[in-house]
């Protein structure tokens, strides 16, 4: 057993990225059967760094002190890979968001993780409306 607090923020973001994408893919699939290309386009719009940055910004007031600390560790982590087609600011915020998702997943706080994702996706939907 490894203490979750000993994982680097980029390790947390690594697993958080995978978990978040799996959740989004599941949601997109539940919207109904359609061409894979259309499902991929819908998924990509919600998992790209700019969308994750908007989600974490909307969630800021909902985070506990501990969650905010995890997010900040992820946001401030020095990544070796540059942001691809995204602003550096959005990329850092997205890394923080993914670190938080990874942290909650590894702590088995799945209900809280899903609650935050739902609130974030609702905030994205409200931007469009």
Secondary structure, DSSP 8 states (H G I E B T S, - for coil): ---GGGS-HHHHHHHHHHHHHHHHHHHHHHT----HHHHHHHHHHHHSHHHHHHHHHHHGGG--HHHHHHHHHHHH---SS--SSS-HHHHHHHHHHHHHHHHHHHTT-HHHHHHHHHHHHHHHHHHH-
